[in-house]
Amino acid sequence: MADKPDMGGIASFNKAKLKKMETQEKNTPPTKETTGQKKRSEIS
């Protein structure tokens, strides 16, 4: 069928060529301290 993608590239993919990387969280959730400081600054 013409609507199916060509899977030839996936079959010949070499997983060993990938670089090892560590994930890093960029958007950390706020702590209770930071939310408390924000609430206090909004009240003032």
N, C-alpha and C positions, 0 to 999 in steps of 0.2 A: 504494500500500500504506500502511496506517496506521502501520506500525512504522518508517517512514523519517522522519527529522526534517525540519522545514521549513527549506529553504536560502534562503529569500527574503531574510532579513536579511544573510546573507553576500554575496549578489550585489550588494546595494546599499550595502555597507560602504565608507566613504571613508577610505582609508589616509592621506590627507594631513592628517586631523584628529589623528593620533597625535602625542604629544609625543616629542621626541628625548631619550633618556636614555643615560647611560653606565653600563655594568654595573660593579659593585664587588664584589670577592670579600670575603666576610665571614669565612669560615672558612678561613684560610690554613693550609697544612700546616706542622707544626713543622720548624724548621731542625735541623741536626746539633748546633748549640750547645745549643739548648733540650732536646733529647732527652738529650744528654750530661749536662747539669746535673740533669735529673730522675733519671737513673740513679744519679748520684753521691749525690743526696740520699736515695734509697731505700736505698742501701748503708749509709749512716751511721746 
